[in-house]
C-alpha cells in the first residue's frame, strides 16, 4: 500500500470513530459505513484507493481477519454450557446448517445448470456461514430475550468453522469433476487438509493455551502482551498447519475452541482483542470489499445471480431455520426473526477469494460475483433492519409475561459475544 492509500484508510477510521457512539443507536452500521466509503473512493468511485483484485495485500488482510475471527469466536464457546443449556444453536447447526447448504445447492443447480452439482455446492457452502456482527443492534439489545440473542451469536461463532471442511470437500469435488485423472490426488489432498488441520489446532491450542495460562497465573506476562500472545497463538497454529499440509483456517478454529475450554482464564484477553483490534481488521475487510471486490463482482453479475443472492438471504436461510426450530416452543415470529438475522460477512468473502485462486473451477468468476452480491445485500439489508426489527421484536416479547416462562424467556447463561460478559462468572 502506498502513502495515499494508508492515509485514506486511516481517514475512514478516524471519521467513523468520531460519530461511532451516535451511529450505534441508528440504522447506519459500521459495515455499511466502510463498504460505502470503499465504493466512494475505490475502483467504482473516485479511484483514490485503487487496487487490483489480485493484490496480495487484499488477500492477506482478508485471511488474517478470518483467522482472528475463527480463533476468537471459537474461544467464546463453552462446550459444556452449549450441550446443557443452548439447544437452539445446536439445532441451528446440526439441522439448519446442513439443510441450508442442501437447499442452496439444489437452488444453485436449478438456476445455473452449467455449474453442475459440485460447483453449485461450492456456492452454497460459501454463502452458508453467518456473521452476527452485522446485526450488532440485535445481539447486543438486552430487551431481546437472551435465549434468542445467544442463538444468533453462538450459531455465528461456530458455523463458519463447520462450513470450512464442507467448502474444501466441495471444492475438491469440483476440481475432480473437471480433471478426472487427478481424483486420487485431490481425495488425498482433502483428507490431509481436513484431517491434519484439526489435529494441529487441538495440539497447538492445548499446549500454547496452557503455557500462556501458566505464565499469566504466575504474573510473568503483562496484560497487553497477554492479548498479543493469544492472537499470535492463532497465527502460529495457522502457519504450523499449513506447513504440514493441513488447513490453517480449520486449525485456527480448533485451536480457539480448545483454548476456550481448557484455558478459560486467559479468554478475557482474547475477547478484548477481538472487540478492538479484531473489529478493526474486519472493518478494513469491508472497506476493501467496497473498494475492490464489489466493483469486480458487478462486471460478472447477472439477473439470475442477483436472484440467487436474494434467495440466499431469504428462503435458503429462513426455511431451514424454521424447520430446525420446530418443537422448541418458540413462537412463529421468533423463528422467522432468527431466520432473517443470518447475515453474511467475512467468512463468505474469504471463501470466495480462496475460490478465485482455483483455476480448475471454471465457474469461479460467476460464483465469486454471486457471493459478493449476497454479502453486499446482507450488509445493507441486515444492517438497516437490525435496529428497527430488534426494537419491534423486543416490544412484542415484552408484552409476554416473563413469569409464564415462555420458550423465548427460558433462563440460560450467556457466552461472551460482542462485548457481553458471561453470566456464569468465569469472565
KEVEXZA-81638 format. One record per residue (C-alpha): residue in one letter; z, x, y. Coordinates in steps of 0.05 Angstrom, whole numbers, padded with zeros to 5 digits, always signed. Example, Ala and Ser with C-alpha at 12.3 -4.5 7.8 and 13.67 -1.06 7.14 Angstrom:
BEGIN
A+00156+00246-00090;S+00143+00273-00021;
! end
This chain:
BEGIN
X+00000+00000+00000;X-00017+00026+00070;X+00028+00023+00131;X-00003-00042+00157;X+00008-00077+00091;X+00081-00055+00087;X+00091-00078+00159;X+00061-00147+00146;X+00102-00157+00083;X+00166-00135+00119;X+00150-00181+00177;X+00144-00240+00129;X+00213-00225+00101;X+00245-00219+00170;X+00213-00283+00197;X+00234-00324+00137;X+00304-00295+00137;X+00315-00317+00209;X+00307-00390+00191;X+00325-00389+00117;X+00390-00427+00124;X+00357-00482+00165;X+00299-00489+00116;X+00345-00493+00056;X+00361-00565+00074;X+00288-00585+00084;X+00227-00596+00041;X+00200-00527+00061;X+00220-00479+00005;X+00216-00403+00005;X+00158-00401-00045;X+00119-00449-00001;X+00130-00404+00060;X+00110-00340+00024;X+00049-00370-00011;X+00026-00400+00056;X+00037-00334+00092;X-00002-00298+00038;X-00060-00347+00046;X-00059-00336+00121;X-00060-00260+00121;X-00095-00248+00054;X-00166-00250+00026;X-00175-00323+00044;X-00149-00316+00115;X-00148-00262+00167;X-00154-00206+00115;X-00096-00168+00145;X-00068-00159+00075;X-00130-00145+00035;X-00124-00124-00038;X-00168-00127-00098;X-00141-00165-00158;X-00146-00101-00199;X-00098-00063-00152;X-00043-00030-00192;X+00010-00050-00141;X+00000-00124-00154;X+00006-00117-00229;X+00066-00070-00223;X+00103-00117-00175;X+00090-00179-00218;X+00111-00144-00282;X+00173-00115-00250;X+00192-00184-00224;X+00183-00215-00293;X+00225-00160-00327;X+00282-00174-00278;X+00275-00250-00285;X+00274-00247-00361;X+00334-00200-00365;X+00377-00234-00313;X+00363-00305-00334;X+00376-00289-00407;X+00442-00255-00388;X+00466-00321-00358;X+00463-00356-00426;X+00527-00363-00465;X+00501-00378-00535;X+00567-00406-00560;X+00571-00453-00500;X+00498-00471-00508;X+00510-00491-00581;X+00574-00530-00567;X+00560-00567-00502;X+00489-00560-00477;X+00450-00606-00524;X+00398-00625-00471;X+00367-00556-00461;X+00369-00545-00536;X+00328-00609-00545;X+00281-00588-00489;X+00269-00520-00521;X+00265-00540-00594;X+00227-00606-00587;X+00200-00610-00517;X+00171-00539-00511;X+00132-00540-00577;X+00105-00609-00561;X+00085-00586-00491;X+00045-00528-00520;X+00015-00573-00574;X-00007-00627-00525;X-00030-00574-00476;X-00073-00541-00529;X-00104-00607-00551;X-00118-00627-00479;X-00149-00560-00461;X-00191-00561-00525;X-00217-00631-00508;X-00232-00614-00434;X-00260-00545-00449;X-00294-00547-00518;X-00324-00478-00506;X-00254-00447-00506;X-00242-00462-00579;X-00173-00471-00608;X-00144-00402-00594;X-00164-00396-00521;X-00140-00468-00509;X-00073-00448-00540;X-00070-00387-00495;X-00078-00432-00434;X-00024-00479-00460;X+00024-00421-00471;X+00012-00394-00401;X+00029-00459-00366;X+00088-00478-00411;X+00146-00435-00383;X+00183-00465-00324;X+00215-00434-00262;X+00274-00475-00237;X+00279-00431-00174;X+00220-00471-00146;X+00265-00533-00149;X+00325-00499-00116;X+00345-00562-00080;X+00353-00597-00147;X+00391-00545-00187;X+00440-00530-00130;X+00453-00601-00107;X+00525-00616-00130;X+00511-00691-00123;X+00461-00687-00181;X+00501-00692-00246;X+00520-00624-00273;X+00491-00640-00342;X+00422-00655-00311;X+00423-00593-00266;X+00443-00548-00324;X+00390-00577-00369;X+00336-00558-00320;X+00366-00489-00306;X+00382-00468-00377;X+00314-00492-00402;X+00281-00449-00349;X+00324-00389-00365;X+00303-00389-00438;X+00233-00418-00444;X+00195-00360-00412;X+00224-00313-00464;X+00210-00362-00520;X+00138-00372-00497;X+00123-00298-00497;X+00115-00289-00573;X+00072-00351-00577;X+00028-00326-00520;X+00019-00260-00556;X+00002-00294-00622;X-00049-00340-00589;X-00078-00281-00551;X-00087-00242-00616;X-00118-00304-00647;X-00168-00307-00590;X-00186-00234-00600;X-00195-00243-00675;X-00239-00305-00664;X-00287-00261-00624;X-00284-00199-00667;X-00270-00218-00739;X-00278-00146-00763;X-00213-00128-00726;X-00170-00182-00758;X-00124-00133-00795;X-00113-00091-00733;X-00094-00150-00688;X-00048-00180-00740;X-00012-00114-00746;X-00010-00107-00670;X+00020-00177-00661;X+00072-00163-00715;X+00093-00098-00681;X+00096-00130-00612;X+00138-00189-00635;X+00180-00152-00687;X+00196-00087-00652;X+00208-00117-00583;X+00269-00158-00602;X+00298-00102-00645;X+00294-00052-00588;X+00321-00104-00538;X+00382-00121-00581;X+00399-00048-00596;X+00390-00021-00525;X+00423-00083-00495;X+00484-00076-00541;X+00494-00001-00533;X+00476+00000-00459;X+00518-00061-00444;X+00579-00033-00479;X+00572+00035-00444;X+00567+00003-00376;X+00624-00045-00391;X+00669+00012-00415;X+00653+00052-00352;X+00669-00009-00308;X+00735-00022-00344;X+00758+00050-00331;X+00732+00044-00259;X+00685+00103-00268;X+00628+00065-00234;X+00625+00033-00165;X+00605-00040-00156;X+00539-00023-00122;X+00519+00024-00178;X+00542-00027-00229;X+00488-00074-00203;X+00435-00019-00203;X+00454+00006-00272;X+00449-00062-00305;X+00380-00073-00277;X+00360-00002-00296;X+00380-00021-00367;X+00327-00076-00365;X+00274-00025-00345;X+00297+00026-00397;X+00292-00029-00450;X+00222-00047-00428;X+00199+00026-00429;X+00231+00040-00496;X+00199-00020-00529;X+00130-00003-00501;X+00138+00069-00524;X+00147+00050-00597;X+00094-00005-00599;X+00136-00066-00583;X+00130-00115-00526;X+00172-00094-00467;X+00179-00164-00438;X+00207-00192-00503;X+00253-00132-00507;X+00279-00143-00436;X+00293-00217-00452;X+00331-00199-00516;X+00370-00144-00480;X+00392-00193-00427;X+00413-00244-00479;X+00452-00190-00516;X+00487-00163-00454;X+00504-00234-00432;X+00540-00248-00498;X+00573-00181-00516;X+00589-00152-00447;X+00603-00213-00404;X+00649-00176-00356;X+00590-00140-00324;X+00547-00202-00317;X+00571-00220-00248;X+00538-00156-00221;X+00473-00174-00256;X+00473-00244-00225;X+00490-00217-00156;X+00430-00171-00160;X+00386-00228-00184;X+00408-00273-00127;X+00389-00220-00075;X+00342-00163-00094;X+00314-00202-00153;X+00297-00261-00108;X+00261-00213-00060;X+00217-00188-00117;X+00199-00260-00136;X+00182-00279-00065;X+00137-00218-00058;X+00100-00240-00120;X+00088-00308-00087;X+00064-00274-00024;X+00012-00234-00063;X-00004-00296-00104;X-00026-00330-00039;X-00059-00268-00011;X-00099-00244-00071;X-00092-00284-00136;X-00105-00354-00109;X-00168-00337-00070;X-00195-00301-00131;X-00180-00361-00176;X-00212-00410-00128;X-00281-00380-00138;X-00277-00397-00213;X-00242-00464-00209;X-00279-00527-00230;X-00263-00600-00223;X-00244-00603-00296;X-00199-00543-00287;X-00164-00577-00229;X-00156-00640-00272;X-00122-00599-00326;X-00075-00568-00274;X-00054-00638-00251;X-00043-00659-00324;X-00003-00596-00337;X+00048-00617-00285;X+00050-00690-00307;X+00032-00716-00376;X+00030-00649-00413;X+00101-00634-00388;X+00134-00701-00377;X+00114-00736-00442;X+00144-00682-00488;X+00207-00680-00446;X+00215-00756-00450;X+00205-00753-00526;X+00254-00696-00535;X+00309-00733-00497;X+00304-00798-00538;X+00372-00814-00568;X+00413-00777-00516;X+00435-00839-00479;X+00402-00816-00415;X+00370-00869-00371;X+00295-00872-00366;X+00293-00847-00294;X+00336-00787-00314;X+00288-00767-00369;X+00228-00771-00322;X+00268-00734-00268;X+00280-00676-00316;X+00208-00680-00339;X+00180-00675-00268;X+00222-00615-00249;X+00189-00564-00294;X+00157-00520-00240;X+00111-00463-00260;X+00122-00396-00228;X+00128-00321-00240;X+00122-00323-00316;X+00056-00362-00313;X+00029-00313-00261;X+00046-00251-00302;X+00020-00282-00367;X-00046-00297-00332;X-00050-00226-00305;X-00039-00198-00375;X-00095-00243-00399;X-00144-00215-00347;X-00139-00146-00379;X-00163-00173-00446;X-00239-00163-00445;X-00243-00192-00516;X-00225-00261-00489;X-00290-00290-00459;X-00257-00348-00421;X-00204-00305-00388;X-00230-00316-00317;X-00232-00392-00326;X-00162-00393-00358;X-00136-00350-00302;X-00165-00397-00249;X-00134-00458-00283;X-00066-00425-00290;X-00066-00403-00216;X-00085-00474-00195;X-00027-00501-00236;X+00022-00453-00203;X-00004-00469-00133;X+00002-00543-00145;X+00072-00533-00172;X+00095-00491-00113;X+00076-00545-00064;X+00087-00609-00105;X+00154-00589-00134;X+00176-00554-00071;X+00160-00613-00026;X+00192-00665-00073;X+00254-00626-00094;X+00298-00644-00034;X+00279-00718-00026;X+00279-00732-00101;X+00346-00696-00111;X+00375-00738-00055;X+00345-00802-00085;X+00368-00786-00156;X+00438-00767-00132;X+00443-00834-00096;X+00424-00871-00160;X+00474-00833-00203;X+00529-00841-00150;X+00525-00916-00159;X+00542-00907-00233;X+00617-00910-00246;X+00633-00840-00270;X+00694-00867-00306;X+00648-00902-00355;X+00627-00833-00380;X+00552-00846-00376;X+00509-00795-00412;X+00489-00764-00345;X+00562-00751-00327;X+00588-00723-00393;X+00631-00663-00374;X+00604-00594-00391;X+00620-00523-00369;X+00568-00493-00324;X+00529-00429-00336;X+00518-00387-00273;X+00448-00404-00249;X+00422-00398-00177;X+00487-00376-00145;X+00532-00421-00187;X+00594-00393-00220;X+00614-00413-00289;X+00670-00464-00292;X+00693-00430-00356;X+00729-00378-00314;X+00693-00317-00341;X+00651-00302-00280;
! end
